[in-house]
Amino acid sequence: MTEPVEVVAGTAELKPYGTVWGTGGWLSPNRREALDWATFARMLGWGVQVSTQRLSSGSRWIIIARPPDDIGEDMVCQLSSRLASERILVVARAPRPGGALQRLACAGSSPSTVVGSTLEWVGPGAGGRWICRRPFTTCGLSLSEPASVWATLDGTPIIAARRLGCGVIATLAFHPSEARDQHGAATALLRNLLIRGTGDPVAWLDFEGTLVLRMDDPGGAQNIYSKSWYYPKLRETTWQEIGSDLKKREGRLSIGYVAGWVDDGDVERGSLKIDSKPVDRIPGAVHPSPLVTYQESSGMTHDYTAEFRGIQALRAAGLAEVELHGYTHIHPDRSAWLRAPDRYESVAWYRELGIPYTGPHPVESGLVAFQKWFHQRPSTLICPGDQWTDAVLERAMELGFELVSSYYLGIRDSCRLLWVNHVCAPYLDTPDASWFDAGLPVVGYFHDRELALEGSAWMSACLDAWQGAGANRFVDLRELAASLSLRISLKKDPQRLVVTTQTPFELVKPVVLGLYAPGMTAAARNLVTVEAARLSLDVQVDSNGFGRILVSRDLCLADDFGDRDEFA
């Protein structure tokens, strides 16, 4: 299948036929340049393919995601042929003098250093401007003829372009991964380059101001056993207060739920009821969390049944959804946990998926429990303590998970998992406007612990602060997964928007698409194709050719266009 974006990677960076690309942790920019481009394309809603030697056919964007001086004559000949005959955009870093790629590029790397803070688009279409929050430092460009400057840093060219036949090659003065690590504005600039660079209509997933809400730990027993993580369960009234706040903001919450409750068997510590009936204490037994009521000898009661009712009420109201947070949140070798003298002190016993284990797979057991109690498949795996093995991630892909949510985000691409280093999960009490500079979603995560100790007002105050920092949409992980399941293309002749989905997850709420249609009249009539449905739609765009479209949950389209701030 031909994908619109082709990323040319070095053979050492990616495993084109592997299951997991990236580690879920920090990698140096040189180790993930191709991965960053691949995940960037996927976050825009575009399909991506990765090559190392031979180019495929039919792609719309070709990204040279490797050192430009590594590009040999064979690749340059392939690029020349494609540029001569196809309306494509090729993007590459500036080569040094003497390299094969220099024959195509309109600029080379200059020894001069540029330091600035204002990124400005001066290429095709109306101008755009982004302000960096810290000094942007890069090498300059040594321009050749014919060259068109497309972007500047404080007036100095940092992106130049050259038309070759039907296509265009754009040259970057900076390493894209390094720049994006330091400046969210660099991501916004590169998105603008991809959108405007071909000169044809483009549609993409619009995540401006999107905060994904994720609460971990409901259902698990770790809050009872771990001395450093002890707290009571949320009351049913607290869940109602959470729902009221989410409804006010038209938001949704992901709840990382633990469906298996582990019994330590210690009758001196407390008594246990399952489905309101007292039961014998069996060390290591796993009970359904929705049926558990545990009363400590001190008198403290942990009512998991009330918690379950509160969560189900939120789900019924369309305000929350559950995702898999392991099966028990406790070491899968429960007999080892029971024998350990530090089982209540060491947090290592509460990291279920980070330990190689040959028994029943915790993720599979969790899925069975989810089907029984929630009657649906979760979209996302949230690993307890952000710990996992490669085998866990590979099994998660086999089992059909769309996302893995850690500090970074893992997203499905066909049968692979791609780690996105530029979609982060800051804690909910650390709002900052800089998280939104890139125009990518941000995952604000927290635990039920904060609300148990400080009340629902803690969450409300955090969300108020996030709105002050620029959040305008509060979504959950299932919404994000459904959005990323879309594959979007916009073709010029005839102008039509093609939206397809590759997963069983239906859209939870309308998905916002950005639209760039240069030269389109204000009320041009488009033929819109959504899977098998064909609809005729009046599409309105602003004077710069930008607009927005909503893809609704029944996969019909509605027009809801507005100006984008950076082009106002």
TITI-292058 format. One record per residue (C-alpha): residue number from 1; residue in one letter; chain; x, y, z. Coordinates in nm, 3 decimals. Each point is the difference from the previous one (the first is absolute). Layout:
N
PT   n res chain       x       y       z
PT NUM   A     A       X       Y       Z
...
***
This chain:
568
PT   n res chain       x       y       z
PT   1   M     A   0.000   0.000   0.000
PT   2   T     A   0.140   0.340  -0.098
PT   3   E     A   0.013   0.249   0.286
PT   4   P     A   0.017   0.378  -0.050
PT   5   V     A   0.314   0.044   0.215
PT   6   E     A   0.323  -0.189  -0.065
PT   7   V     A   0.280   0.029   0.253
PT   8   V     A   0.350  -0.091  -0.117
PT   9   A     A   0.181  -0.135   0.307
PT  10   G     A   0.349  -0.119   0.073
PT  11   T     A   0.024  -0.376   0.033
PT  12   A     A   0.133   0.032   0.355
PT  13   E     A  -0.288   0.210   0.137
PT  14   L     A  -0.319  -0.190  -0.070
PT  15   K     A  -0.095  -0.361  -0.036
PT  16   P     A  -0.242   0.022  -0.291
PT  17   Y     A  -0.139  -0.344   0.077
PT  18   G     A   0.016   0.013   0.380
PT  19   T     A  -0.299   0.032   0.234
PT  20   V     A   0.114   0.286   0.223
PT  21   W     A   0.181   0.312  -0.127
PT  22   G     A   0.159   0.203   0.275
PT  23   T     A   0.030  -0.089   0.368
PT  24   G     A  -0.266   0.206   0.175
PT  25   G     A   0.283   0.195   0.162
PT  26   W     A   0.227   0.279  -0.111
PT  27   L     A   0.209  -0.055  -0.311
PT  28   S     A   0.252   0.243  -0.146
PT  29   P     A  -0.122   0.191  -0.307
PT  30   N     A   0.239  -0.184  -0.233
PT  31   R     A  -0.145  -0.334   0.113
PT  32   R     A  -0.360   0.098  -0.071
PT  33   E     A  -0.004   0.246  -0.290
PT  34   A     A  -0.191  -0.241  -0.224
PT  35   L     A  -0.223  -0.114   0.286
PT  36   D     A  -0.087   0.363   0.080
PT  37   W     A  -0.101   0.065  -0.361
PT  38   A     A  -0.202  -0.323  -0.018
PT  39   T     A  -0.189   0.076   0.320
PT  40   F     A  -0.051   0.363  -0.105
PT  41   A     A  -0.171  -0.120  -0.318
PT  42   R     A  -0.219  -0.238   0.198
PT  43   M     A  -0.099   0.273   0.247
PT  44   L     A  -0.114   0.205  -0.302
PT  45   G     A  -0.225  -0.287  -0.107
PT  46   W     A   0.212  -0.103  -0.299
PT  47   G     A   0.124  -0.346  -0.087
PT  48   V     A   0.376  -0.055   0.004
PT  49   Q     A   0.247  -0.247  -0.143
PT  50   V     A   0.370  -0.030   0.074
PT  51   S     A   0.269  -0.088  -0.251
PT  52   T     A   0.375  -0.022   0.019
PT  53   Q     A   0.126  -0.059  -0.357
PT  54   R     A  -0.274   0.005  -0.263
PT  55   L     A  -0.285   0.253  -0.017
PT  56   S     A  -0.356  -0.121  -0.035
PT  57   S     A  -0.241   0.156  -0.247
PT  58   G     A  -0.294   0.230   0.053
PT  59   S     A   0.104   0.182   0.318
PT  60   R     A  -0.078   0.370   0.031
PT  61   W     A   0.276   0.091   0.245
PT  62   I     A   0.350  -0.150   0.010
PT  63   I     A   0.198   0.074   0.316
PT  64   I     A   0.375  -0.062   0.000
PT  65   A     A   0.031  -0.090   0.370
PT  66   R     A   0.368  -0.081   0.011
PT  67   P     A   0.325   0.198  -0.027
PT  68   P     A  -0.010   0.164  -0.345
PT  69   D     A   0.359  -0.094  -0.070
PT  70   D     A  -0.096  -0.368   0.029
PT  71   I     A  -0.220   0.032  -0.309
PT  72   G     A   0.167  -0.165  -0.297
PT  73   E     A  -0.032   0.038  -0.375
PT  74   D     A  -0.263  -0.271  -0.034
PT  75   M     A  -0.240   0.173   0.240
PT  76   V     A   0.065   0.339  -0.164
PT  77   C     A  -0.089  -0.149  -0.340
PT  78   Q     A  -0.324  -0.140   0.141
PT  79   L     A  -0.088   0.336   0.154
PT  80   S     A   0.081   0.184  -0.324
PT  81   S     A  -0.229  -0.228  -0.198
PT  82   R     A  -0.288   0.041   0.245
PT  83   L     A   0.038   0.377   0.021
PT  84   A     A   0.007   0.033  -0.377
PT  85   S     A  -0.335  -0.171  -0.052
PT  86   E     A  -0.204   0.022   0.325
PT  87   R     A  -0.147   0.276   0.218
PT  88   I     A   0.190  -0.098   0.311
PT  89   L     A   0.185   0.175   0.279
PT  90   V     A   0.342  -0.131   0.101
PT  91   V     A   0.137   0.119   0.336
PT  92   A     A   0.364  -0.041   0.102
PT  93   R     A   0.259   0.153   0.226
PT  94   A     A   0.257   0.225  -0.167
PT  95   P     A   0.288  -0.198  -0.150
PT  96   R     A   0.365   0.093   0.024
PT  97   P     A   0.189   0.092  -0.317
PT  98   G     A   0.093  -0.293  -0.220
PT  99   G     A  -0.279  -0.238   0.098
PT 100   A     A  -0.225  -0.166  -0.257
PT 101   L     A  -0.311   0.167   0.144
PT 102   Q     A   0.151   0.344  -0.063
PT 103   R     A  -0.093  -0.035  -0.368
PT 104   L     A  -0.368   0.015   0.092
PT 105   A     A  -0.003   0.225   0.306
PT 106   C     A  -0.015   0.376  -0.042
PT 107   A     A   0.203   0.066   0.313
PT 108   G     A   0.283  -0.150   0.196
PT 109   S     A   0.103   0.010   0.363
PT 110   S     A   0.183   0.320   0.087
PT 111   P     A   0.265   0.021   0.274
PT 112   S     A  -0.169   0.312   0.135
PT 113   T     A  -0.222  -0.027   0.310
PT 114   V     A  -0.342   0.162   0.026
PT 115   V     A  -0.166   0.077   0.335
PT 116   G     A  -0.351   0.142   0.015
PT 117   S     A  -0.351  -0.038   0.137
PT 118   T     A  -0.245   0.083  -0.281
PT 119   L     A  -0.083  -0.261  -0.261
PT 120   E     A  -0.177   0.142  -0.303
PT 121   W     A  -0.151  -0.167  -0.303
PT 122   V     A   0.065   0.198  -0.318
PT 123   G     A  -0.069  -0.281  -0.247
PT 124   P     A  -0.316  -0.090  -0.194
PT 125   G     A  -0.323   0.151   0.126
PT 126   A     A  -0.049   0.255   0.274
PT 127   G     A   0.271   0.049   0.261
PT 128   G     A   0.011  -0.162   0.341
PT 129   R     A   0.200   0.079   0.311
PT 130   W     A   0.096  -0.197   0.312
PT 131   I     A   0.196   0.125   0.301
PT 132   C     A   0.245  -0.240   0.166
PT 133   R     A   0.008   0.004   0.379
PT 134   R     A   0.379  -0.034   0.011
PT 135   P     A   0.274   0.093  -0.249
PT 136   F     A  -0.006  -0.214  -0.315
PT 137   T     A   0.355  -0.079  -0.110
PT 138   T     A   0.080  -0.154  -0.337
PT 139   C     A   0.244   0.009  -0.287
PT 140   G     A  -0.073   0.236  -0.284
PT 141   L     A  -0.076  -0.087  -0.361
PT 142   S     A   0.234   0.058  -0.289
PT 143   L     A  -0.249   0.071  -0.280
PT 144   S     A   0.052  -0.083  -0.363
PT 145   E     A  -0.200   0.097  -0.309
PT 146   P     A  -0.283  -0.040  -0.057
PT 147   A     A  -0.115   0.001   0.362
PT 148   S     A  -0.314   0.129   0.169
PT 149   V     A   0.009   0.079   0.371
PT 150   W     A  -0.299  -0.160   0.173
PT 151   A     A   0.075   0.062   0.368
PT 152   T     A   0.226   0.222   0.206
PT 153   L     A   0.134   0.028   0.354
PT 154   D     A   0.013   0.368   0.093
PT 155   G     A   0.028   0.074  -0.371
PT 156   T     A   0.272  -0.255  -0.083
PT 157   P     A  -0.106  -0.280  -0.241
PT 158   I     A  -0.035  -0.341   0.168
PT 159   I     A  -0.225  -0.174  -0.257
PT 160   A     A   0.056   0.043  -0.373
PT 161   A     A  -0.169  -0.171  -0.293
PT 162   R     A   0.066  -0.074  -0.364
PT 163   R     A  -0.240  -0.119  -0.268
PT 164   L     A   0.127  -0.289  -0.210
PT 165   G     A  -0.240  -0.105  -0.274
PT 166   C     A  -0.341  -0.063   0.158
PT 167   G     A   0.127  -0.029   0.356
PT 168   V     A   0.175   0.205   0.266
PT 169   I     A   0.296  -0.077   0.226
PT 170   A     A   0.017   0.190   0.330
PT 171   T     A   0.327   0.034   0.192
PT 172   L     A   0.013   0.041   0.379
PT 173   A     A   0.279   0.187   0.176
PT 174   F     A  -0.069  -0.190   0.323
PT 175   H     A  -0.028  -0.356   0.127
PT 176   P     A  -0.380  -0.041   0.027
PT 177   S     A   0.004  -0.224   0.309
PT 178   E     A   0.243   0.225   0.187
PT 179   A     A  -0.208   0.306  -0.084
PT 180   R     A  -0.328  -0.164   0.100
PT 181   D     A   0.148  -0.113   0.331
PT 182   Q     A   0.078   0.359   0.091
PT 183   H     A  -0.284   0.190  -0.163
PT 184   G     A  -0.361  -0.101  -0.050
PT 185   A     A  -0.009   0.281  -0.256
PT 186   A     A   0.239  -0.203  -0.217
PT 187   T     A  -0.263  -0.275  -0.022
PT 188   A     A  -0.259   0.257  -0.101
PT 189   L     A   0.235   0.135  -0.268
PT 190   L     A   0.072  -0.347  -0.143
PT 191   R     A  -0.372  -0.081  -0.008
PT 192   N     A  -0.052   0.319  -0.196
PT 193   L     A   0.277  -0.104  -0.240
PT 194   L     A  -0.169  -0.334  -0.069
PT 195   I     A  -0.345   0.157  -0.037
PT 196   R     A   0.101   0.277  -0.240
PT 197   G     A   0.297  -0.153  -0.172
PT 198   T     A  -0.170  -0.200  -0.275
PT 199   G     A  -0.234   0.283  -0.104
PT 200   D     A  -0.297  -0.240   0.003
PT 201   P     A  -0.292  -0.028   0.246
PT 202   V     A   0.086  -0.171   0.329
PT 203   A     A  -0.207  -0.124   0.296
PT 204   W     A   0.137  -0.113   0.336
PT 205   L     A  -0.096  -0.079   0.359
PT 206   D     A  -0.023   0.325   0.195
PT 207   F     A   0.108  -0.045   0.364
PT 208   E     A   0.049   0.367   0.088
PT 209   G     A  -0.064   0.051   0.372
PT 210   T     A  -0.087  -0.367   0.064
PT 211   L     A   0.056  -0.141   0.349
PT 212   V     A  -0.053  -0.374   0.050
PT 213   L     A  -0.110  -0.077   0.357
PT 214   R     A   0.126  -0.322   0.164
PT 215   M     A  -0.062  -0.115   0.358
PT 216   D     A   0.189  -0.313   0.115
PT 217   D     A  -0.056  -0.264   0.271
PT 218   P     A  -0.375  -0.046   0.070
PT 219   G     A  -0.078  -0.368   0.066
PT 220   G     A   0.344  -0.100   0.130
PT 221   A     A   0.093  -0.117   0.349
PT 222   Q     A   0.334   0.181   0.006
PT 223   N     A  -0.151   0.296   0.184
PT 224   I     A  -0.066  -0.234   0.295
PT 225   Y     A   0.323  -0.199   0.008
PT 226   S     A   0.270   0.249  -0.103
PT 227   K     A   0.096   0.209   0.302
PT 228   S     A   0.135   0.282  -0.215
PT 229   W     A  -0.313   0.008  -0.218
PT 230   Y     A  -0.274  -0.044   0.256
PT 231   Y     A  -0.333   0.181  -0.035
PT 232   P     A  -0.375  -0.077   0.013
PT 233   K     A  -0.225  -0.062  -0.301
PT 234   L     A  -0.196   0.287  -0.154
PT 235   R     A  -0.354   0.037   0.121
PT 236   E     A  -0.284  -0.028  -0.248
PT 237   T     A  -0.078   0.369   0.057
PT 238   T     A   0.355   0.088  -0.107
PT 239   W     A  -0.052  -0.182  -0.328
PT 240   Q     A  -0.316   0.205  -0.047
PT 241   E     A   0.197   0.319   0.060
PT 242   I     A   0.255  -0.113  -0.258
PT 243   G     A  -0.283  -0.055  -0.246
PT 244   S     A  -0.145   0.346   0.064
PT 245   D     A   0.334   0.162  -0.072
PT 246   L     A   0.055  -0.200  -0.319
PT 247   K     A  -0.351   0.078  -0.123
PT 248   K     A   0.057   0.371   0.055
PT 249   R     A   0.310  -0.017  -0.220
PT 250   E     A  -0.153  -0.240  -0.256
PT 251   G     A   0.291  -0.228   0.085
PT 252   R     A   0.071  -0.368   0.045
PT 253   L     A   0.232  -0.189   0.235
PT 254   S     A   0.198  -0.322  -0.050
PT 255   I     A   0.005  -0.217   0.311
PT 256   G     A   0.290  -0.245   0.022
PT 257   Y     A  -0.189  -0.281   0.174
PT 258   V     A   0.137  -0.307   0.177
PT 259   A     A  -0.259  -0.278  -0.025
PT 260   G     A   0.170  -0.259   0.223
PT 261   W     A   0.016   0.053   0.379
PT 262   V     A   0.266  -0.208   0.177
PT 263   D     A  -0.059  -0.136   0.350
PT 264   D     A   0.301  -0.012   0.234
PT 265   G     A  -0.189  -0.250   0.219
PT 266   D     A   0.088   0.181   0.324
PT 267   V     A  -0.310  -0.020   0.224
PT 268   E     A   0.167   0.217   0.262
PT 269   R     A   0.023   0.291  -0.243
PT 270   G     A  -0.364  -0.002  -0.105
PT 271   S     A  -0.311  -0.179  -0.124
PT 272   L     A  -0.122  -0.050  -0.355
PT 273   K     A  -0.342  -0.012  -0.164
PT 274   I     A  -0.065  -0.100  -0.358
PT 275   D     A  -0.336   0.107  -0.138
PT 276   S     A  -0.098   0.105   0.355
PT 277   K     A   0.068  -0.349   0.141
PT 278   P     A   0.287  -0.080   0.243
PT 279   V     A   0.253  -0.240  -0.152
PT 280   D     A   0.291  -0.203   0.129
PT 281   R     A   0.339   0.168  -0.037
PT 282   I     A   0.211  -0.190  -0.253
PT 283   P     A   0.355   0.136  -0.046
PT 284   G     A   0.059   0.092  -0.364
PT 285   A     A  -0.361  -0.039  -0.111
PT 286   V     A  -0.115   0.247  -0.267
PT 287   H     A  -0.354   0.133   0.031
PT 288   P     A  -0.196   0.223  -0.241
PT 289   S     A   0.069   0.356   0.112
PT 290   P     A  -0.360   0.116  -0.066
PT 291   L     A  -0.124  -0.242   0.273
PT 292   V     A   0.253   0.078   0.277
PT 293   T     A  -0.063   0.162   0.336
PT 294   Y     A   0.301  -0.009   0.231
PT 295   Q     A  -0.013   0.117   0.362
PT 296   E     A   0.324   0.055   0.184
PT 297   S     A   0.035  -0.097   0.365
PT 298   S     A   0.029   0.373   0.072
PT 299   G     A  -0.353   0.045  -0.132
PT 300   M     A   0.090   0.161  -0.336
PT 301   T     A  -0.225  -0.137  -0.275
PT 302   H     A   0.108  -0.017  -0.365
PT 303   D     A  -0.318  -0.030  -0.205
PT 304   Y     A   0.091  -0.109  -0.353
PT 305   T     A  -0.365  -0.065  -0.082
PT 306   A     A  -0.081   0.368   0.050
PT 307   E     A   0.303   0.087  -0.212
PT 308   F     A  -0.127  -0.227  -0.276
PT 309   R     A  -0.347   0.157   0.012
PT 310   G     A   0.152   0.346  -0.022
PT 311   I     A   0.212  -0.097  -0.302
PT 312   Q     A  -0.293  -0.168  -0.174
PT 313   A     A  -0.212   0.312   0.049
PT 314   L     A   0.268   0.209  -0.168
PT 315   R     A   0.019  -0.246  -0.288
PT 316   A     A  -0.376  -0.001  -0.043
PT 317   A     A   0.001   0.380  -0.014
PT 318   G     A   0.269   0.001  -0.271
PT 319   L     A   0.249   0.172   0.230
PT 320   A     A   0.261  -0.272   0.051
PT 321   E     A   0.133  -0.331  -0.125
PT 322   V     A   0.213  -0.268   0.161
PT 323   E     A   0.338  -0.113  -0.131
PT 324   L     A   0.215  -0.295   0.106
PT 325   H     A   0.243   0.080   0.283
PT 326   G     A   0.140  -0.350   0.025
PT 327   Y     A  -0.200  -0.281   0.160
PT 328   T     A   0.086   0.025   0.372
PT 329   H     A   0.272   0.272   0.020
PT 330   I     A   0.191  -0.249   0.219
PT 331   H     A   0.297  -0.220  -0.091
PT 332   P     A  -0.132  -0.284  -0.220
PT 333   D     A   0.178  -0.260   0.217
PT 334   R     A  -0.238   0.048   0.289
PT 335   S     A   0.155  -0.280   0.203
PT 336   A     A   0.332   0.189  -0.007
PT 337   W     A  -0.179   0.316   0.112
PT 338   L     A  -0.165  -0.184   0.289
PT 339   R     A   0.334  -0.142   0.117
PT 340   A     A   0.188   0.331  -0.023
PT 341   P     A   0.068   0.171   0.335
PT 342   D     A  -0.014   0.341  -0.175
PT 343   R     A  -0.326  -0.065  -0.189
PT 344   Y     A  -0.164   0.304   0.164
PT 345   E     A   0.304   0.229  -0.019
PT 346   S     A   0.165  -0.047  -0.341
PT 347   V     A  -0.176   0.156  -0.299
PT 348   A     A   0.173  -0.258  -0.221
PT 349   W     A  -0.274  -0.248   0.096
PT 350   Y     A  -0.258   0.229  -0.166
PT 351   R     A   0.150   0.000  -0.351
PT 352   E     A  -0.192  -0.277  -0.172
PT 353   L     A   0.113   0.020  -0.365
PT 354   G     A   0.369   0.076   0.036
PT 355   I     A   0.103  -0.350   0.108
PT 356   P     A   0.054  -0.293  -0.239
PT 357   Y     A  -0.250  -0.265   0.107
PT 358   T     A  -0.109  -0.336  -0.143
PT 359   G     A  -0.342  -0.035   0.164
PT 360   P     A  -0.338   0.123  -0.133
PT 361   H     A   0.056   0.329  -0.182
PT 362   P     A  -0.131   0.289   0.214
PT 363   V     A  -0.112   0.198  -0.305
PT 364   E     A  -0.207  -0.293  -0.126
PT 365   S     A  -0.153  -0.054   0.345
PT 366   G     A  -0.082   0.370   0.016
PT 367   L     A  -0.173  -0.012  -0.337
PT 368   V     A  -0.219  -0.291   0.111
PT 369   A     A  -0.103   0.192   0.310
PT 370   F     A  -0.071   0.317  -0.202
PT 371   Q     A  -0.226  -0.191  -0.235
PT 372   K     A  -0.195  -0.138   0.295
PT 373   W     A  -0.042   0.322   0.196
PT 374   F     A   0.005   0.270  -0.268
PT 375   H     A  -0.110  -0.195  -0.310
PT 376   Q     A   0.252   0.160  -0.228
PT 377   R     A   0.363  -0.013  -0.101
PT 378   P     A   0.229   0.273   0.136
PT 379   S     A   0.189   0.213  -0.248
PT 380   T     A   0.305   0.071   0.214
PT 381   L     A   0.249  -0.186   0.217
PT 382   I     A   0.127   0.200   0.298
PT 383   C     A   0.288  -0.190   0.161
PT 384   P     A   0.015   0.024   0.382
PT 385   G     A   0.295   0.210   0.108
PT 386   D     A   0.086   0.066  -0.368
PT 387   Q     A   0.185  -0.331  -0.011
PT 388   W     A  -0.028  -0.268  -0.267
PT 389   T     A   0.197  -0.256  -0.198
PT 390   D     A   0.027  -0.013  -0.378
PT 391   A     A  -0.202  -0.322   0.014
PT 392   V     A  -0.287   0.187   0.169
PT 393   L     A  -0.009   0.264  -0.275
PT 394   E     A   0.017  -0.261  -0.275
PT 395   R     A  -0.286  -0.193   0.162
PT 396   A     A  -0.201   0.322   0.035
PT 397   M     A   0.030   0.055  -0.375
PT 398   E     A  -0.110  -0.357  -0.067
PT 399   L     A  -0.301   0.052   0.229
PT 400   G     A  -0.112   0.309  -0.190
PT 401   F     A   0.086   0.293   0.228
PT 402   E     A   0.015   0.331  -0.185
PT 403   L     A   0.209   0.196   0.250
PT 404   V     A   0.248  -0.046   0.282
PT 405   S     A  -0.006   0.297   0.236
PT 406   S     A   0.312   0.074   0.202
PT 407   Y     A   0.187   0.332   0.032
PT 408   Y     A   0.028  -0.033  -0.378
PT 409   L     A  -0.274  -0.138  -0.221
PT 410   G     A   0.018  -0.325  -0.195
PT 411   I     A  -0.232  -0.010  -0.304
PT 412   R     A  -0.099  -0.287  -0.226
PT 413   D     A   0.107   0.011  -0.362
PT 414   S     A  -0.134  -0.315  -0.163
PT 415   C     A   0.161  -0.280   0.204
PT 416   R     A   0.273   0.223   0.144
PT 417   L     A   0.028   0.221   0.306
PT 418   L     A   0.164   0.339  -0.058
PT 419   W     A   0.119   0.201   0.301
PT 420   V     A  -0.075   0.372  -0.035
PT 421   N     A   0.258   0.207   0.186
PT 422   H     A  -0.188   0.324  -0.058
PT 423   V     A  -0.331  -0.099   0.164
PT 424   C     A   0.074   0.017   0.372
PT 425   A     A  -0.193  -0.061   0.322
PT 426   P     A   0.078   0.269   0.258
PT 427   Y     A  -0.169  -0.038   0.336
PT 428   L     A  -0.335   0.174   0.017
PT 429   D     A   0.120   0.253   0.258
PT 430   T     A   0.274   0.134  -0.233
PT 431   P     A  -0.191   0.201  -0.264
PT 432   D     A   0.200   0.218  -0.236
PT 433   A     A  -0.082   0.168  -0.329
PT 434   S     A   0.321  -0.133  -0.156
PT 435   W     A  -0.146  -0.354  -0.014
PT 436   F     A  -0.237   0.121  -0.274
PT 437   D     A   0.256   0.179  -0.220
PT 438   A     A   0.043  -0.303  -0.226
PT 439   G     A  -0.371  -0.037  -0.075
PT 440   L     A   0.012  -0.364   0.112
PT 441   P     A  -0.213  -0.156   0.276
PT 442   V     A   0.125   0.003   0.360
PT 443   V     A  -0.087  -0.275   0.250
PT 444   G     A  -0.069   0.140   0.346
PT 445   Y     A   0.022  -0.296   0.235
PT 446   F     A  -0.064  -0.043   0.372
PT 447   H     A  -0.118  -0.262   0.250
PT 448   D     A  -0.317  -0.045   0.200
PT 449   R     A   0.229   0.057   0.302
PT 450   E     A   0.000   0.380  -0.041
PT 451   L     A  -0.378   0.014  -0.001
PT 452   A     A  -0.027  -0.244   0.292
PT 453   L     A   0.229   0.220   0.211
PT 454   E     A  -0.091   0.348  -0.126
PT 455   G     A  -0.347  -0.037  -0.151
PT 456   S     A  -0.135   0.059  -0.349
PT 457   A     A   0.084   0.370   0.033
PT 458   W     A   0.364  -0.098  -0.065
PT 459   M     A  -0.089  -0.122  -0.350
PT 460   S     A  -0.225   0.299  -0.068
PT 461   A     A   0.274   0.246   0.094
PT 462   C     A   0.247  -0.182  -0.225
PT 463   L     A  -0.238   0.005  -0.297
PT 464   D     A  -0.070   0.370   0.054
PT 465   A     A   0.374   0.061  -0.018
PT 466   W     A   0.034  -0.210  -0.315
PT 467   Q     A  -0.276   0.200  -0.166
PT 468   G     A   0.187   0.315   0.094
PT 469   A     A   0.307  -0.151  -0.168
PT 470   G     A  -0.187  -0.063  -0.327
PT 471   A     A  -0.191  -0.327   0.034
PT 472   N     A  -0.326   0.021  -0.193
PT 473   R     A  -0.087  -0.370  -0.033
PT 474   F     A   0.001  -0.265   0.273
PT 475   V     A  -0.006  -0.346  -0.154
PT 476   D     A   0.073  -0.355   0.110
PT 477   L     A   0.235  -0.261  -0.140
PT 478   R     A  -0.278  -0.182  -0.183
PT 479   E     A  -0.082   0.321  -0.188
PT 480   L     A   0.366   0.040  -0.085
PT 481   A     A   0.025  -0.360  -0.120
PT 482   A     A  -0.308   0.039  -0.220
PT 483   S     A   0.140   0.322  -0.149
PT 484   L     A   0.333  -0.165  -0.079
PT 485   S     A  -0.180  -0.289  -0.167
PT 486   L     A  -0.107   0.238  -0.275
PT 487   R     A   0.200   0.028  -0.319
PT 488   I     A  -0.058   0.332  -0.169
PT 489   S     A   0.069   0.117  -0.351
PT 490   L     A  -0.121   0.299  -0.199
PT 491   K     A   0.024  -0.018  -0.376
PT 492   K     A  -0.010   0.293  -0.236
PT 493   D     A  -0.172  -0.120  -0.314
PT 494   P     A  -0.278  -0.050   0.076
PT 495   Q     A   0.039   0.158   0.344
PT 496   R     A  -0.113  -0.263   0.243
PT 497   L     A   0.079  -0.091   0.358
PT 498   V     A   0.055  -0.371   0.057
PT 499   V     A  -0.022  -0.123   0.359
PT 500   T     A   0.039  -0.368   0.085
PT 501   T     A   0.038  -0.190   0.326
PT 502   Q     A   0.206  -0.312   0.057
PT 503   T     A  -0.111  -0.101   0.351
PT 504   P     A  -0.318  -0.124   0.169
PT 505   F     A  -0.013   0.307   0.226
PT 506   E     A  -0.283   0.231  -0.096
PT 507   L     A   0.042   0.373   0.033
PT 508   V     A  -0.109   0.101   0.349
PT 509   K     A  -0.048   0.368  -0.081
PT 510   P     A   0.055   0.205  -0.315
PT 511   V     A   0.361   0.015  -0.114
PT 512   V     A   0.139   0.336  -0.109
PT 513   L     A   0.182   0.008  -0.333
PT 514   G     A   0.204   0.291  -0.124
PT 515   L     A  -0.043   0.090  -0.366
PT 516   Y     A   0.228   0.190  -0.237
PT 517   A     A  -0.144   0.067  -0.343
PT 518   P     A   0.191   0.278  -0.177
PT 519   G     A  -0.201   0.175  -0.265
PT 520   M     A  -0.333  -0.153   0.106
PT 521   T     A  -0.292   0.241  -0.017
PT 522   A     A  -0.183   0.073   0.321
PT 523   A     A  -0.290  -0.228  -0.084
PT 524   A     A   0.149  -0.261  -0.229
PT 525   R     A  -0.199  -0.322  -0.027
PT 526   N     A   0.204  -0.308   0.094
PT 527   L     A  -0.069  -0.366  -0.054
PT 528   V     A   0.074  -0.153   0.338
PT 529   T     A   0.064  -0.373   0.028
PT 530   V     A  -0.019  -0.159   0.346
PT 531   E     A   0.050  -0.375  -0.027
PT 532   A     A  -0.292  -0.110  -0.222
PT 533   A     A  -0.211   0.315   0.044
PT 534   R     A   0.010   0.289  -0.246
PT 535   L     A  -0.122   0.334   0.123
PT 536   S     A  -0.009   0.340  -0.164
PT 537   L     A   0.116   0.274   0.234
PT 538   D     A   0.044   0.375  -0.014
PT 539   V     A   0.356   0.061   0.120
PT 540   Q     A   0.096   0.345   0.119
PT 541   V     A   0.357   0.108   0.053
PT 542   D     A   0.158   0.325   0.112
PT 543   S     A   0.181   0.237  -0.231
PT 544   N     A   0.326  -0.191   0.051
PT 545   G     A  -0.152  -0.329  -0.109
PT 546   F     A  -0.032  -0.149   0.353
PT 547   G     A  -0.308  -0.148   0.160
PT 548   R     A  -0.117  -0.277   0.228
PT 549   I     A  -0.231  -0.294  -0.045
PT 550   L     A  -0.167  -0.229   0.255
PT 551   V     A  -0.017  -0.373  -0.062
PT 552   S     A  -0.290  -0.110   0.218
PT 553   R     A  -0.041  -0.329   0.184
PT 554   D     A  -0.232  -0.143  -0.267
PT 555   L     A   0.267   0.087  -0.260
PT 556   C     A  -0.202   0.280  -0.157
PT 557   L     A   0.159   0.339  -0.045
PT 558   A     A  -0.109   0.337   0.134
PT 559   D     A   0.155   0.336  -0.078
PT 560   D     A   0.147   0.191   0.293
PT 561   F     A   0.273   0.221  -0.135
PT 562   G     A   0.201   0.264   0.176
PT 563   D     A   0.317   0.198  -0.040
PT 564   R     A   0.320  -0.150   0.134
PT 565   D     A   0.167   0.240   0.240
PT 566   E     A   0.350  -0.027  -0.142
PT 567   F     A  -0.120   0.115  -0.341
PT 568   A     A  -0.234   0.275   0.118
***
